Amino acid sequence: MAHPSLEGRVVLITGGSRGLGREMALALAQAGCHVAITGSTASDALYQTQANLGPPALALVADVTDARACAKAVEDTVQAFGRIDVLINNAGLGMRAISETFNTVPTKFWEADASAWTRIIDTNVNGPFLMAQAVVPQMLAQGFGKIINISTSDITMIRNGYSPYGPTKAFLEAASRVWAADLAGTGVDVNVLLPGGATDTDLLPPSPNKKGADGNLLSPDIMRAPTLWLCSDASNGITGARYIARLWDDANPDAVRSDTREKPRIM
């Protein structure tokens, strides 16, 4: 095994039924982790992914905007596996909530539906906070834990027509740096991981010519290798860092963190 420390490690992934979350879950399950995935609603995708993960994978219906649902997801995972070692805050709501043509006809911020705007903020900003708030106490009690917040590229944070999705990820990265400082010396690390470009997920509208704003489209499995490393003991003690999956080098993770084409550290 590339990362033997992953055997039996307990990982809770929000938004794990499809896209990036599904790929990370599959990679971790194959590496020997006990994986729990959440979906905002009961769906065929949620339970199909659970089946693909194999036992003892756990599928939980939990809306990350609901504090009680987050607490229940943590409680159910601990009850099933005895602890939680890693939280991956992956659940997110993109610009399709605002417009199905956002990537070809940008919506000006004042034109956005206020309820859709609020749902994106609740999911992408409050969701990671509520999940981290629910899981950190037991991580502190065990003196070990990892929180991995899934972000986006710098340019997306300020791209025309990507508000509020882009700014919510800017918030998440700033918050990640604060959380890392708050948890310094506790054994709980907080880091950011992003694909490094648009990926072939449901965040983009379906199209025979689906591609990102830069004309490229990454496979969601690009997240696998860095996720395994970040969840393993190889990353113990590394906190407040930002990693770009597109540039990942298993032999030299620090090269990814310090790449000058995107900011080398959170904010």
C-alpha positions as CSV (number, residue, x, y, z in Angstrom):
1,M,0.0,0.0,0.0
2,A,1.2,3.5,-0.8
3,H,-0.3,4.8,2.5
4,P,-0.6,2.0,5.0
5,S,-1.8,4.4,7.7
6,L,-5.1,4.6,5.8
7,E,-6.1,1.1,6.8
8,G,-9.0,1.4,9.1
9,R,-9.0,5.2,9.1
10,V,-12.5,6.7,9.3
11,V,-13.3,9.4,6.8
12,L,-16.6,11.4,6.6
13,I,-17.2,13.0,3.1
14,T,-20.0,15.5,2.5
15,G,-21.5,15.5,-0.9
16,G,-20.0,12.0,-1.5
17,S,-22.6,10.6,-3.9
18,R,-21.2,11.9,-7.1
19,G,-18.5,14.0,-8.7
20,L,-15.4,14.8,-6.7
21,G,-16.8,13.4,-3.5
22,R,-17.5,10.0,-5.1
23,E,-14.0,9.8,-6.6
24,M,-12.4,10.6,-3.2
25,A,-14.7,8.1,-1.5
26,L,-13.8,5.3,-3.9
27,A,-10.1,6.0,-3.6
28,L,-10.2,6.0,0.2
29,A,-12.3,2.9,0.4
30,Q,-9.9,1.1,-1.9
31,A,-7.1,2.2,0.4
32,G,-8.7,0.5,3.4
33,C,-10.6,3.4,4.9
34,H,-14.0,3.2,6.6
35,V,-15.9,5.8,4.6
36,A,-19.2,7.6,5.4
37,I,-20.7,9.8,2.7
38,T,-23.5,12.3,2.9
39,G,-26.1,13.5,0.4
40,S,-28.6,16.3,1.0
41,T,-31.4,14.0,0.1
42,A,-32.0,10.2,-0.3
43,S,-31.1,9.4,-3.9
44,D,-30.2,6.5,-6.1
45,A,-26.7,8.1,-6.6
46,L,-26.1,8.1,-2.8
47,Y,-26.9,4.5,-2.3
48,Q,-25.3,3.3,-5.6
49,T,-22.1,5.0,-4.4
50,Q,-22.4,3.3,-1.1
51,A,-22.8,-0.1,-2.9
52,N,-19.7,0.7,-5.0
53,L,-17.7,1.5,-1.9
54,G,-18.6,-1.9,-0.4
55,P,-19.1,-2.7,3.2
56,P,-18.7,-1.2,5.8
57,A,-19.4,2.1,3.9
58,L,-22.1,4.3,5.4
59,A,-24.5,6.5,3.4
60,L,-26.2,9.3,5.4
61,V,-28.9,11.7,4.4
62,A,-27.7,15.1,5.8
63,D,-28.3,18.6,4.6
64,V,-25.1,20.5,5.6
65,T,-27.1,23.7,6.0
66,D,-28.9,22.1,9.0
67,A,-26.9,22.1,12.2
68,R,-28.9,19.2,13.7
69,A,-28.4,17.1,10.5
70,C,-24.6,17.7,10.7
71,A,-24.5,16.7,14.3
72,K,-26.5,13.6,13.5
73,A,-24.2,12.6,10.6
74,V,-21.2,12.9,13.0
75,E,-23.0,10.9,15.7
76,D,-24.0,8.2,13.2
77,T,-20.5,7.9,11.9
78,V,-19.0,7.7,15.3
79,Q,-21.6,5.1,16.3
80,A,-20.8,3.0,13.3
81,F,-17.0,3.2,13.3
82,G,-16.0,4.4,16.8
83,R,-14.5,7.7,15.8
84,I,-13.9,10.2,12.9
85,D,-10.3,10.8,11.8
86,V,-10.9,12.9,8.7
87,L,-13.7,15.3,7.6
88,I,-13.7,16.3,3.9
89,N,-16.0,19.3,3.3
90,N,-16.9,18.6,-0.3
91,A,-20.6,19.3,-0.5
92,G,-21.2,22.4,-2.6
93,L,-23.8,24.2,-4.6
94,G,-22.7,25.9,-7.8
95,M,-24.0,28.6,-10.2
96,R,-26.6,26.3,-11.8
97,A,-28.8,27.3,-8.9
98,I,-28.7,30.8,-10.3
99,S,-28.8,30.0,-14.1
100,E,-28.4,27.0,-16.3
101,T,-26.5,29.2,-18.8
102,F,-24.2,30.9,-16.3
103,N,-21.1,29.7,-18.1
104,T,-22.2,31.2,-21.4
105,V,-24.4,34.1,-20.4
106,P,-23.1,35.5,-17.1
107,T,-25.7,36.6,-14.6
108,K,-25.0,40.0,-13.0
109,F,-25.1,39.8,-9.3
110,W,-28.1,42.1,-9.0
111,E,-30.0,39.9,-11.4
112,A,-29.6,36.7,-9.3
113,D,-32.6,35.2,-7.5
114,A,-32.2,36.0,-3.8
115,S,-33.3,32.6,-2.6
116,A,-30.8,30.8,-4.9
117,W,-28.1,33.2,-3.8
118,T,-28.9,32.3,-0.1
119,R,-28.9,28.6,-0.8
120,I,-25.4,28.8,-2.3
121,I,-24.1,30.8,0.7
122,D,-25.8,28.4,3.2
123,T,-24.3,25.3,1.5
124,N,-20.8,26.5,0.7
125,V,-20.2,28.8,3.7
126,N,-22.3,27.6,6.6
127,G,-22.2,23.9,5.6
128,P,-18.4,23.5,6.1
129,F,-18.6,25.4,9.4
130,L,-21.5,23.4,10.8
131,M,-19.8,20.1,9.9
132,A,-16.5,21.2,11.3
133,Q,-18.2,22.5,14.5
134,A,-19.9,19.1,14.9
135,V,-16.7,17.0,14.3
136,V,-13.9,19.0,16.0
137,P,-14.8,18.2,19.6
138,Q,-14.3,14.5,19.2
139,M,-11.1,15.1,17.2
140,L,-9.8,17.2,20.0
141,A,-10.7,14.5,22.5
142,Q,-8.7,11.9,20.6
143,G,-5.9,14.3,19.9
144,F,-5.9,13.7,16.2
145,G,-7.9,14.7,13.1
146,K,-7.8,16.2,9.7
147,I,-10.2,18.6,8.0
148,I,-9.9,19.0,4.2
149,N,-11.9,21.8,2.6
150,I,-12.5,21.5,-1.1
151,S,-12.1,24.8,-3.0
152,T,-11.7,26.2,-6.4
153,S,-9.1,28.1,-8.5
154,D,-8.2,31.7,-7.7
155,I,-9.6,33.0,-11.0
156,T,-13.0,31.3,-10.3
157,M,-13.3,33.2,-7.1
158,I,-13.5,36.5,-9.0
159,R,-14.7,35.4,-12.4
160,N,-17.5,37.4,-14.0
161,G,-20.8,35.7,-13.6
162,Y,-19.6,33.3,-10.8
163,S,-21.0,35.3,-7.8
164,P,-21.7,34.1,-5.2
165,Y,-20.1,30.6,-5.9
166,G,-16.6,32.0,-6.4
167,P,-16.7,34.3,-3.3
168,T,-17.9,31.5,-1.1
169,K,-14.8,29.5,-1.9
170,A,-12.7,32.6,-1.1
171,F,-14.4,32.6,2.3
172,L,-13.8,28.9,2.8
173,E,-10.0,29.4,2.1
174,A,-9.8,32.3,4.5
175,A,-11.8,30.4,7.1
176,S,-9.5,27.4,6.7
177,R,-6.5,29.4,7.6
178,V,-8.2,30.7,10.7
179,W,-9.3,27.2,11.7
180,A,-5.8,25.9,11.2
181,A,-4.5,28.6,13.6
182,D,-7.3,28.0,16.1
183,L,-6.4,24.3,16.1
184,A,-2.6,24.7,16.1
185,G,-0.9,22.3,18.6
186,T,-4.0,20.1,19.0
187,G,-3.2,17.4,16.5
188,V,-6.0,18.5,14.2
189,D,-4.9,19.8,10.8
190,V,-6.8,21.9,8.4
191,N,-5.9,22.1,4.7
192,V,-7.4,23.1,1.3
193,L,-7.6,20.9,-1.8
194,L,-8.8,22.0,-5.2
195,P,-8.8,20.4,-8.7
196,G,-7.0,23.3,-10.4
197,G,-9.6,23.7,-13.2
198,A,-13.1,22.9,-14.2
199,T,-14.0,19.2,-13.7
200,D,-16.5,17.0,-15.3
201,T,-19.2,17.2,-12.6
202,D,-22.7,18.4,-12.2
203,L,-21.5,21.9,-11.3
204,L,-21.4,22.5,-15.0
205,P,-24.5,22.3,-17.1
206,P,-24.8,19.2,-19.3
207,S,-23.5,19.7,-22.8
208,P,-21.9,17.6,-25.5
209,N,-19.1,20.1,-25.5
210,K,-18.9,20.6,-21.7
211,K,-15.8,22.5,-20.7
212,G,-14.5,25.1,-18.3
213,A,-14.0,28.7,-18.9
214,D,-10.4,28.0,-19.9
215,G,-11.5,25.5,-22.5
216,N,-10.4,22.5,-20.5
217,L,-12.1,19.8,-18.5
218,L,-10.5,17.7,-15.8
219,S,-11.5,14.2,-14.8
220,P,-12.9,14.0,-11.2
221,D,-10.4,11.2,-10.5
222,I,-7.7,13.9,-10.4
223,M,-8.6,14.3,-6.7
224,R,-7.7,10.7,-5.8
225,A,-3.9,10.9,-5.2
226,P,-3.7,14.1,-3.2
227,T,-6.7,13.1,-1.1
228,L,-5.0,9.8,-0.1
229,W,-1.9,11.7,0.9
230,L,-3.8,14.4,2.9
231,C,-5.8,11.7,4.7
232,S,-2.7,9.7,5.6
233,D,0.0,10.1,8.2
234,A,2.3,11.5,5.5
235,S,0.6,14.9,6.0
236,N,0.5,14.8,9.8
237,G,1.4,18.2,11.2
238,I,0.9,20.0,7.9
239,T,-1.8,22.6,8.4
240,G,-3.0,25.8,6.8
241,A,-1.8,24.7,3.4
242,R,-3.4,24.6,-0.1
243,Y,-2.9,21.9,-2.6
244,I,-3.7,21.8,-6.3
245,A,-4.7,18.3,-7.7
246,R,-3.9,19.2,-11.3
247,L,-0.2,19.8,-10.4
248,W,0.0,16.9,-7.9
249,D,3.4,15.1,-7.6
250,D,3.3,12.1,-5.1
251,A,7.1,12.3,-4.9
252,N,7.1,16.0,-3.9
253,P,3.8,17.3,-2.4
254,D,5.5,20.5,-1.3
255,A,6.2,21.5,-4.9
256,V,2.4,21.6,-5.4
257,R,1.9,23.7,-2.3
258,S,4.5,26.3,-3.4
259,D,3.7,26.5,-7.1
260,T,3.8,30.2,-8.1
261,R,1.0,30.0,-10.7
262,E,-1.5,30.0,-7.9
263,K,-1.0,31.3,-4.3
264,P,1.2,28.8,-2.4
265,R,-0.6,29.2,0.8
266,I,-4.2,29.8,1.8
267,M,-4.9,33.5,1.0
